Amino acid sequence: MIQYRKVVQQQCEHWQIWRANLGMLWFKKQASNSEQNFDEIEPSTLKTGLDDEICRIKLEELLNATNEKGGIDTFIASLKNKHALFSDVLSYEKIDELSPEGLSILLDTVFTARRKLPDSLSKVPHDVVVRQIKHLLYGKQTISERMQQFSALFEGEHKKTQRAAWDFSAELLHFYSPERFPHMSRWVWNEKETSGALREFIRGGDTMRDVSFGDTPANFEASRVWFAQQLGQQGFYRDIHYFIDLLVAQAYAEYILSMSSGLGMFGSQFGAAELKPLELVVKLLGIDPAKKNDFMRLKKAVVH
């Protein structure tokens, strides 16, 4: 952890060194599993520029909002718990034992898929789903190909179901290993619709017709590099991947609430017309309460 922290503290200037060290540490930890795929994502060049000042303002808004609810570390802890669940039950040693109940618990933490995917998921033999998830995480093809193959399990289903499957695959990757895989859900960026949280960091982005970031893992990683640099300039060096999740979700939550149509396409899912951005943030990231008085949707004993 000491070496990790020293490297991360220099990330504004040495981001590639930080990523390389993380990759080596992860590889040493998992090296006994020769069948695993140790693919690294090299960031591309951002096709559209993001604005430093907008990022600073949204960061300040996030910090102010979280300070009223116990501080940013409280929310980072929730994301760490989600990662702990995913990394445990989806580990190479345990993934073959994943039960239907366990799969349901994982799905319940993915806001954009938890309502749209269960019925269609139940139509696919469970062992097929588990094999496809294993291939998604450990396969030998490119990340994009593996995500497309997972979504193909629902070919013929409604487009909303296929989109939900894409988001589920994106979160399986990201929360299994948040250092390695950027968050690639459609609410972060949807190239086909030219919409998503990234647009909120473009100066004048709300009036631009042609916006492109690309939707490959390299494109998502490029934006993550930029956010990490911005956070480093503000003095934040720990848990950067979770910090970025919260910052991007904060921006998208503000956008949703500012739409003239209220909550728009997310209205029925959010279930309330008067919400604050932070309440939408925890929903988007799947760390919202499952029941009254519960802090988040994470449970234990999901294997058997």
BAVODO-49704 format. One record per residue: residue in one letter; z, y, x of N, C-alpha, C in turn; residue number from 1. Coordinates in steps of 0.05 Angstrom, whole numbers, plus 5000, padded with zeros to 4 digits. Layout:
# residues N
REC   code    n_w    n_v    n_u   ca_w   ca_v   ca_u    c_w    c_v    c_u   pos
REC      a      Z      Y      X      Z      Y      X      Z      Y      X   NUM
...
//
This chain:
# residues 304
REC   code    n_w    n_v    n_u   ca_w   ca_v   ca_u    c_w    c_v    c_u   pos
REC      m   5000   4976   5016   5000   5000   5000   5000   5025   5017     1
REC      i   5014   5024   5041   5014   5048   5059   4986   5054   5068     2
REC      q   4972   5033   5077   4944   5037   5087   4927   5047   5064     3
REC      y   4930   5035   5041   4914   5044   5017   4919   5073   5011     4
REC      r   4944   5082   5012   4950   5110   5005   4939   5129   5026     5
REC      k   4941   5122   5051   4930   5139   5072   4900   5143   5069     6
REC      v   4886   5121   5062   4857   5122   5059   4850   5139   5035     7
REC      v   4864   5134   5013   4858   5148   4988   4863   5178   4991     8
REC      q   4883   5186   5007   4889   5214   5010   4866   5229   5025     9
REC      q   4848   5215   5037   4826   5227   5050   4800   5223   5034    10
REC      q   4802   5215   5009   4778   5206   4994   4758   5229   4989    11
REC      c   4767   5253   4987   4747   5275   4983   4727   5275   5005    12
REC      e   4736   5268   5029   4719   5270   5053   4708   5242   5061    13
REC      h   4724   5221   5053   4717   5194   5063   4717   5174   5040    14
REC      w   4704   5180   5018   4704   5163   4994   4693   5135   5001    15
REC      q   4673   5133   5017   4661   5108   5023   4680   5090   5039    16
REC      i   4697   5102   5056   4717   5087   5071   4737   5075   5052    17
REC      w   4746   5091   5033   4765   5082   5013   4754   5058   4998    18
REC      r   4729   5060   4989   4717   5038   4973   4714   5013   4991    19
REC      a   4707   5017   5016   4703   4994   5034   4730   4980   5038    20
REC      n   4751   4995   5042   4777   4983   5046   4787   4968   5022    21
REC      l   4782   4980   4998   4790   4966   4974   4775   4940   4971    22
REC      g   4749   4941   4978   4733   4916   4976   4743   4895   4994    23
REC      m   4750   4902   5019   4760   4882   5038   4787   4871   5029    24
REC      l   4805   4888   5019   4830   4878   5009   4827   4859   4986    25
REC      w   4809   4866   4968   4805   4848   4945   4793   4822   4954    26
REC      f   4774   4823   4973   4761   4799   4983   4781   4780   4996    27
REC      k   4799   4791   5012   4818   4774   5026   4837   4761   5006    28
REC      k   4843   4775   4985   4861   4764   4965   4848   4741   4949    29
REC      q   4822   4743   4945   4808   4723   4929   4790   4705   4945    30
REC      a   4791   4706   4971   4771   4692   4987   4771   4662   4983    31
REC      s   4792   4650   4973   4793   4621   4970   4774   4612   4949    32
REC      n   4765   4630   4931   4747   4622   4909   4718   4627   4918    33
REC      s   4706   4607   4930   4680   4611   4942   4658   4616   4922    34
REC      e   4663   4610   4896   4643   4613   4876   4642   4642   4865    35
REC      q   4661   4658   4873   4662   4685   4861   4640   4702   4873    36
REC      n   4633   4723   4857   4611   4741   4865   4624   4767   4874    37
REC      f   4621   4773   4900   4634   4797   4911   4614   4820   4912    38
REC      d   4602   4826   4890   4582   4847   4890   4595   4874   4891    39
REC      e   4585   4891   4908   4594   4919   4911   4574   4937   4898    40
REC      i   4584   4958   4885   4566   4978   4872   4564   5002   4890    41
REC      e   4540   5007   4900   4535   5031   4916   4526   5053   4897    42
REC      p   4540   5076   4897   4534   5098   4879   4506   5109   4884    43
REC      s   4493   5116   4863   4467   5129   4865   4472   5159   4868    44
REC      t   4451   5175   4867   4454   5204   4866   4453   5214   4838    45
REC      l   4472   5230   4830   4473   5240   4803   4448   5254   4795    46
REC      k   4436   5247   4773   4411   5259   4764   4416   5286   4751    47
REC      t   4440   5290   4740   4448   5315   4727   4474   5324   4739    48
REC      g   4475   5350   4746   4499   5360   4759   4522   5364   4740    49
REC      l   4546   5359   4749   4570   5363   4734   4584   5387   4744    50
REC      d   4600   5400   4727   4612   5426   4734   4641   5424   4743    51
REC      d   4646   5435   4766   4673   5434   4778   4694   5448   4760    52
REC      e   4687   5472   4750   4706   5487   4734   4712   5474   4708    53
REC      i   4692   5462   4695   4697   5448   4670   4716   5425   4675    54
REC      c   4712   5411   4697   4730   5388   4704   4758   5398   4708    55
REC      r   4761   5420   4722   4788   5431   4727   4802   5438   4701    56
REC      i   4787   5450   4682   4799   5458   4657   4808   5433   4641    57
REC      k   4790   5413   4640   4797   5389   4625   4819   5374   4637    58
REC      l   4821   5375   4663   4844   5362   4677   4870   5376   4670    59
REC      e   4869   5402   4669   4893   5417   4661   4901   5411   4632    60
REC      e   4881   5408   4615   4887   5401   4587   4899   5374   4585    61
REC      l   4889   5355   4601   4900   5328   4601   4929   5328   4610    62
REC      l   4934   5342   4632   4961   5343   4643   4981   5356   4624    63
REC      n   4972   5377   4611   4989   5391   4591   4996   5373   4568    64
REC      a   4975   5358   4558   4979   5341   4535   4997   5317   4542    65
REC      t   4993   5305   4565   5010   5282   4573   5038   5290   4580    66
REC      n   5041   5314   4590   5068   5323   4597   5087   5324   4573    67
REC      e   5075   5328   4550   5090   5329   4525   5098   5301   4515    68
REC      k   5086   5281   4528   5091   5253   4519   5100   5236   4542    69
REC      g   5116   5248   4560   5127   5232   4582   5113   5234   4609    70
REC      g   5091   5249   4609   5077   5252   4634   5053   5233   4638    71
REC      i   5035   5240   4656   5011   5225   4661   5017   5197   4670    72
REC      d   5039   5193   4684   5046   5166   4694   5052   5146   4672    73
REC      t   5061   5157   4649   5066   5139   4626   5040   5126   4617    74
REC      f   5019   5142   4616   4993   5132   4607   4979   5114   4628    75
REC      i   4983   5122   4653   4972   5106   4674   4986   5078   4674    76
REC      a   5012   5078   4669   5026   5052   4667   5015   5035   4645    77
REC      s   5007   5047   4623   4995   5031   4601   4969   5019   4610    78
REC      l   4953   5034   4624   4927   5024   4634   4932   5002   4655    79
REC      k   4952   5005   4671   4959   4984   4690   4967   4958   4676    80
REC      n   4982   4961   4654   4989   4937   4638   4965   4923   4626    81
REC      k   4946   4939   4617   4921   4928   4607   4906   4913   4629    82
REC      h   4905   4925   4652   4892   4912   4675   4906   4886   4682    83
REC      a   4933   4887   4682   4949   4863   4689   4942   4840   4670    84
REC      l   4940   4846   4644   4932   4825   4625   4905   4814   4631    85
REC      f   4885   4831   4634   4858   4822   4639   4856   4806   4665    86
REC      s   4868   4817   4687   4865   4803   4713   4880   4777   4713    87
REC      d   4900   4774   4697   4915   4748   4696   4899   4727   4681    88
REC      v   4893   4732   4655   4880   4711   4639   4851   4707   4646    89
REC      l   4838   4726   4659   4810   4723   4667   4807   4716   4696    90
REC      s   4829   4709   4710   4827   4701   4737   4810   4676   4740    91
REC      y   4799   4672   4763   4781   4649   4766   4796   4623   4761    92
REC      e   4822   4622   4767   4837   4598   4763   4844   4592   4733    93
REC      k   4845   4613   4717   4854   4610   4689   4833   4614   4668    94
REC      i   4810   4625   4675   4791   4633   4655   4782   4610   4638    95
REC      d   4779   4586   4649   4770   4563   4634   4790   4555   4612    96
REC      e   4815   4564   4614   4836   4557   4595   4839   4579   4573    97
REC      l   4822   4599   4574   4825   4621   4555   4822   4611   4526    98
REC      s   4841   4615   4510   4841   4605   4482   4828   4625   4463    99
REC      p   4821   4617   4439   4810   4636   4419   4830   4658   4413   100
REC      e   4856   4651   4413   4876   4671   4408   4877   4691   4431   101
REC      g   4875   4681   4455   4875   4699   4478   4851   4717   4479   102
REC      l   4828   4706   4471   4804   4723   4470   4807   4745   4449   103
REC      s   4819   4738   4427   4824   4757   4406   4842   4780   4415   104
REC      i   4862   4774   4431   4880   4794   4441   4865   4813   4460   105
REC      l   4849   4802   4477   4833   4819   4495   4815   4837   4479   106
REC      l   4801   4826   4459   4783   4842   4443   4798   4864   4428   107
REC      d   4822   4859   4421   4837   4879   4405   4844   4903   4422   108
REC      t   4841   4902   4448   4846   4925   4465   4821   4941   4470   109
REC      v   4798   4933   4458   4773   4947   4462   4766   4962   4437   110
REC      f   4771   4987   4436   4769   5002   4411   4742   5001   4398   111
REC      t   4720   5004   4413   4694   5004   4401   4683   4977   4393   112
REC      a   4698   4956   4399   4689   4929   4392   4709   4913   4374   113
REC      r   4733   4922   4372   4754   4906   4359   4748   4902   4329   114
REC      r   4733   4919   4316   4727   4915   4288   4699   4904   4284   115
REC      k   4681   4910   4301   4653   4903   4297   4645   4875   4308   116
REC      l   4661   4865   4326   4653   4840   4340   4666   4814   4331   117
REC      p   4690   4814   4320   4704   4789   4314   4688   4770   4297   118
REC      d   4676   4779   4275   4662   4761   4257   4638   4747   4271   119
REC      s   4623   4763   4286   4601   4751   4300   4610   4734   4323   120
REC      l   4632   4741   4336   4643   4725   4358   4651   4698   4348   121
REC      s   4662   4696   4324   4671   4671   4313   4648   4652   4307   122
REC      k   4623   4662   4305   4600   4645   4300   4590   4631   4325   123
REC      v   4598   4640   4348   4590   4629   4374   4611   4609   4383   124
REC      p   4603   4584   4391   4623   4565   4400   4641   4577   4422   125
REC      h   4667   4572   4420   4685   4585   4438   4679   4579   4467   126
REC      d   4673   4554   4473   4667   4546   4500   4643   4561   4512   127
REC      v   4624   4567   4494   4600   4582   4503   4608   4611   4510   128
REC      v   4625   4623   4494   4635   4650   4499   4650   4651   4526   129
REC      v   4668   4631   4530   4684   4631   4555   4665   4628   4579   130
REC      r   4646   4610   4577   4627   4607   4599   4612   4632   4605   131
REC      q   4605   4647   4584   4589   4672   4588   4607   4693   4600   132
REC      i   4632   4694   4592   4651   4713   4604   4655   4706   4633   133
REC      k   4657   4681   4639   4660   4672   4667   4636   4681   4684   134
REC      h   4612   4677   4672   4588   4686   4686   4587   4716   4689   135
REC      l   4597   4730   4669   4597   4760   4670   4614   4769   4694   136
REC      l   4637   4756   4698   4655   4765   4719   4648   4754   4746   137
REC      y   4637   4729   4747   4634   4716   4772   4606   4706   4778   138
REC      g   4587   4714   4761   4559   4704   4764   4546   4716   4789   139
REC      k   4523   4704   4795   4508   4712   4819   4486   4732   4814   140
REC      q   4481   4738   4789   4460   4758   4783   4471   4786   4784   141
REC      t   4454   4806   4780   4464   4833   4781   4483   4838   4757   142
REC      i   4500   4859   4760   4519   4865   4739   4505   4872   4713   143
REC      s   4483   4887   4715   4468   4894   4691   4457   4870   4677   144
REC      e   4447   4851   4692   4436   4826   4680   4458   4810   4667   145
REC      r   4481   4809   4679   4503   4794   4667   4513   4807   4641   146
REC      m   4514   4833   4641   4522   4847   4616   4502   4843   4594   147
REC      q   4476   4843   4601   4455   4839   4581   4456   4810   4571   148
REC      q   4462   4791   4588   4464   4763   4579   4487   4759   4561   149
REC      f   4509   4773   4566   4532   4770   4548   4525   4782   4520   150
REC      s   4512   4805   4520   4503   4817   4495   4483   4800   4480   151
REC      a   4468   4784   4495   4447   4767   4483   4459   4745   4467   152
REC      l   4485   4739   4470   4498   4719   4453   4497   4727   4424   153
REC      f   4493   4753   4419   4493   4763   4391   4465   4774   4383   154
REC      e   4445   4763   4397   4417   4770   4390   4412   4762   4361   155
REC      g   4400   4779   4346   4395   4773   4318   4416   4785   4299   156
REC      e   4439   4792   4311   4460   4805   4296   4453   4835   4292   157
REC      h   4469   4849   4277   4464   4878   4273   4466   4892   4299   158
REC      k   4451   4914   4302   4452   4929   4327   4479   4939   4334   159
REC      k   4495   4945   4314   4523   4954   4319   4539   4932   4333   160
REC      t   4533   4907   4325   4547   4885   4337   4539   4882   4367   161
REC      q   4513   4885   4372   4503   4882   4399   4514   4905   4417   162
REC      r   4516   4929   4405   4528   4951   4421   4557   4946   4426   163
REC      a   4571   4935   4406   4599   4928   4410   4603   4907   4432   164
REC      a   4584   4888   4433   4585   4867   4453   4582   4879   4481   165
REC      w   4564   4899   4483   4560   4912   4509   4586   4926   4518   166
REC      d   4599   4940   4499   4624   4953   4506   4645   4934   4514   167
REC      f   4646   4911   4500   4666   4890   4507   4661   4880   4535   168
REC      s   4636   4875   4542   4630   4866   4569   4637   4887   4590   169
REC      a   4632   4912   4583   4639   4934   4601   4669   4935   4607   170
REC      e   4685   4931   4586   4714   4933   4589   4725   4907   4603   171
REC      l   4712   4885   4597   4721   4860   4612   4718   4864   4642   172
REC      l   4696   4876   4650   4691   4881   4678   4711   4901   4689   173
REC      h   4712   4924   4675   4728   4946   4686   4758   4940   4687   174
REC      f   4769   4929   4666   4798   4924   4666   4805   4898   4681   175
REC      y   4785   4881   4686   4791   4858   4703   4795   4869   4732   176
REC      s   4777   4887   4741   4779   4898   4768   4770   4927   4767   177
REC      p   4789   4945   4760   4782   4973   4757   4773   4987   4783   178
REC      e   4782   4976   4806   4772   4988   4831   4743   4982   4836   179
REC      r   4734   4959   4828   4707   4950   4834   4687   4960   4814   180
REC      f   4695   4960   4788   4675   4965   4767   4683   4991   4752   181
REC      p   4665   5010   4751   4670   5035   4736   4670   5028   4706   182
REC      h   4681   5046   4690   4681   5042   4661   4653   5049   4651   183
REC      m   4639   5029   4639   4611   5032   4632   4607   5030   4602   184
REC      s   4627   5035   4586   4624   5035   4557   4606   5057   4548   185
REC      r   4595   5054   4524   4575   5074   4514   4588   5101   4509   186
REC      w   4614   5102   4503   4626   5128   4499   4628   5144   4525   187
REC      v   4628   5130   4547   4627   5144   4573   4600   5157   4577   188
REC      w   4579   5140   4573   4552   5151   4573   4533   5131   4560   189
REC      n   4516   5141   4542   4496   5126   4528   4469   5139   4534   190
REC      e   4455   5126   4552   4429   5138   4561   4409   5140   4538   191
REC      k   4408   5120   4521   4388   5120   4499   4393   5143   4480   192
REC      e   4419   5149   4475   4426   5170   4456   4432   5196   4470   193
REC      t   4430   5196   4496   4438   5219   4513   4464   5232   4504   194
REC      s   4484   5215   4500   4509   5224   4490   4532   5210   4505   195
REC      g   4555   5221   4504   4578   5209   4516   4595   5230   4531   196
REC      a   4617   5221   4542   4636   5239   4554   4624   5255   4577   197
REC      l   4606   5243   4593   4595   5257   4616   4581   5283   4608   198
REC      r   4570   5283   4585   4556   5308   4576   4575   5331   4574   199
REC      e   4601   5325   4569   4621   5347   4566   4628   5360   4592   200
REC      f   4618   5349   4614   4623   5361   4640   4599   5376   4651   201
REC      i   4579   5380   4635   4555   5395   4642   4558   5423   4631   202
REC      r   4555   5443   4647   4556   5470   4637   4531   5475   4619   203
REC      g   4537   5482   4594   4515   5486   4575   4504   5460   4564   204
REC      g   4518   5438   4568   4508   5412   4561   4503   5409   4531   205
REC      d   4519   5424   4515   4516   5421   4486   4490   5432   4475   206
REC      t   4476   5448   4491   4450   5459   4483   4426   5446   4497   207
REC      m   4432   5428   4515   4410   5416   4530   4399   5392   4515   208
REC      r   4372   5390   4513   4359   5368   4500   4355   5344   4519   209
REC      d   4347   5350   4542   4341   5329   4561   4363   5326   4582   210
REC      v   4379   5306   4578   4401   5300   4596   4399   5271   4605   211
REC      s   4400   5266   4631   4398   5238   4640   4417   5234   4663   212
REC      f   4433   5213   4661   4449   5203   4683   4441   5176   4692   213
REC      g   4426   5161   4674   4420   5134   4679   4443   5116   4670   214
REC      d   4438   5091   4664   4459   5074   4653   4462   5049   4670   215
REC      t   4456   5050   4696   4461   5027   4713   4489   5030   4725   216
REC      p   4500   5008   4734   4527   5010   4747   4527   5031   4770   217
REC      a   4505   5033   4785   4504   5053   4807   4506   5081   4796   218
REC      n   4495   5086   4772   4497   5113   4761   4525   5119   4751   219
REC      f   4538   5099   4739   4565   5103   4730   4584   5107   4754   220
REC      e   4578   5092   4776   4594   5095   4800   4591   5122   4812   221
REC      a   4566   5133   4811   4561   5160   4822   4578   5181   4808   222
REC      s   4581   5179   4781   4598   5198   4767   4627   5194   4775   223
REC      r   4635   5169   4779   4663   5163   4787   4669   5175   4814   224
REC      v   4650   5173   4832   4654   5186   4858   4659   5216   4856   225
REC      w   4643   5228   4838   4646   5257   4834   4673   5264   4823   226
REC      f   4682   5249   4803   4708   5254   4791   4730   5249   4812   227
REC      a   4728   5229   4828   4748   5224   4849   4750   5248   4868   228
REC      q   4727   5259   4875   4727   5282   4892   4740   5306   4879   229
REC      q   4735   5310   4854   4748   5332   4839   4778   5328   4838   230
REC      l   4787   5305   4833   4816   5299   4831   4829   5303   4858   231
REC      g   4815   5294   4879   4825   5297   4906   4829   5327   4913   232
REC      q   4810   5343   4905   4813   5372   4910   4836   5385   4896   233
REC      q   4845   5372   4874   4868   5382   4859   4894   5368   4868   234
REC      g   4892   5351   4889   4916   5339   4900   4924   5313   4888   235
REC      f   4906   5300   4874   4913   5274   4862   4899   5251   4878   236
REC      y   4914   5232   4887   4903   5211   4904   4911   5183   4895   237
REC      r   4931   5180   4878   4940   5154   4870   4928   5146   4843   238
REC      d   4922   5120   4840   4912   5109   4815   4888   5124   4804   239
REC      i   4870   5131   4822   4847   5148   4815   4830   5136   4793   240
REC      h   4826   5109   4794   4809   5097   4774   4820   5100   4746   241
REC      y   4847   5098   4743   4859   5102   4717   4859   5131   4709   242
REC      f   4864   5149   4728   4863   5177   4724   4836   5186   4713   243
REC      i   4815   5175   4724   4788   5181   4715   4784   5172   4687   244
REC      d   4793   5148   4680   4791   5138   4653   4803   5158   4633   245
REC      l   4827   5167   4639   4841   5186   4622   4827   5212   4619   246
REC      l   4817   5223   4642   4803   5248   4642   4778   5247   4626   247
REC      v   4762   5226   4630   4737   5224   4615   4742   5220   4585   248
REC      a   4762   5204   4579   4769   5199   4551   4779   5225   4538   249
REC      q   4794   5241   4553   4803   5267   4542   4780   5285   4535   250
REC      a   4760   5286   4552   4736   5302   4546   4721   5293   4522   251
REC      y   4719   5267   4519   4704   5256   4496   4720   5260   4470   252
REC      a   4746   5257   4472   4763   5261   4448   4761   5290   4438   253
REC      e   4760   5309   4457   4758   5337   4449   4731   5341   4436   254
REC      y   4710   5329   4446   4684   5331   4434   4683   5321   4405   255
REC      i   4695   5297   4401   4696   5285   4375   4709   5303   4355   256
REC      l   4732   5315   4363   4747   5332   4345   4733   5359   4340   257
REC      s   4715   5366   4358   4702   5392   4354   4676   5390   4338   258
REC      m   4667   5365   4332   4643   5362   4316   4646   5374   4289   259
REC      s   4626   5386   4279   4627   5399   4253   4632   5379   4230   260
REC      s   4624   5354   4235   4628   5334   4214   4654   5319   4217   261
REC      g   4674   5333   4229   4700   5321   4232   4700   5299   4253   262
REC      l   4706   5275   4246   4706   5253   4265   4680   5238   4266   263
REC      g   4661   5247   4251   4634   5235   4253   4633   5205   4250   264
REC      m   4618   5192   4268   4614   5164   4266   4640   5148   4272   265
REC      f   4660   5161   4283   4685   5148   4289   4706   5152   4267   266
REC      g   4699   5167   4247   4719   5174   4226   4734   5150   4215   267
REC      s   4720   5130   4206   4733   5107   4193   4750   5091   4213   268
REC      q   4742   5092   4238   4757   5076   4258   4783   5090   4266   269
REC      f   4782   5117   4268   4806   5131   4276   4826   5131   4253   270
REC      g   4817   5131   4228   4835   5128   4206   4851   5152   4199   271
REC      a   4845   5175   4210   4860   5199   4203   4843   5223   4210   272
REC      a   4845   5244   4193   4829   5267   4198   4842   5287   4217   273
REC      e   4869   5287   4218   4883   5306   4235   4895   5291   4259   274
REC      l   4880   5290   4280   4890   5277   4304   4888   5296   4327   275
REC      k   4905   5293   4347   4903   5309   4371   4886   5293   4391   276
REC      p   4874   5307   4410   4857   5293   4430   4871   5270   4444   277
REC      l   4897   5273   4451   4911   5252   4465   4913   5226   4448   278
REC      e   4916   5229   4422   4917   5206   4404   4890   5191   4404   279
REC      l   4869   5206   4406   4842   5193   4408   4838   5181   4435   280
REC      v   4850   5193   4456   4847   5182   4483   4859   5154   4484   281
REC      v   4883   5150   4473   4895   5123   4475   4880   5103   4458   282
REC      k   4867   5112   4437   4850   5094   4421   4825   5086   4436   283
REC      l   4812   5106   4448   4788   5100   4463   4793   5080   4486   284
REC      l   4816   5082   4498   4823   5065   4521   4837   5040   4512   285
REC      g   4842   5036   4486   4853   5012   4476   4883   5008   4483   286
REC      i   4897   5030   4487   4926   5028   4492   4942   5041   4469   287
REC      d   4930   5042   4446   4943   5053   4422   4960   5031   4409   288
REC      p   4979   5040   4393   4998   5020   4380   4983   5001   4362   289
REC      a   4990   4975   4364   4979   4955   4345   4995   4955   4320   290
REC      k   5021   4960   4322   5040   4960   4300   5059   4984   4303   291
REC      k   5072   4991   4282   5091   5013   4284   5113   5006   4305   292
REC      n   5118   5027   4321   5138   5025   4342   5129   5010   4367   293
REC      d   5105   4998   4366   5094   4986   4390   5081   5007   4407   294
REC      f   5084   5006   4434   5071   5026   4451   5042   5021   4455   295
REC      m   5034   4995   4457   5006   4989   4461   5000   4961   4450   296
REC      r   4975   4954   4452   4965   4930   4440   4966   4905   4458   297
REC      l   4982   4905   4478   4982   4883   4497   5004   4863   4491   298
REC      k   4997   4838   4492   5015   4816   4487   5014   4796   4510   299
REC      k   5034   4779   4511   5035   4759   4532   5027   4731   4521   300
REC      a   5026   4712   4538   5021   4684   4531   4995   4682   4515   301
REC      v   4973   4690   4527   4948   4690   4513   4930   4666   4521   302
REC      v   4940   4649   4539   4924   4626   4548   4925   4603   4528   303
REC      h   4949   4596   4520   4952   4572   4503   4963   4581   4476   304
//
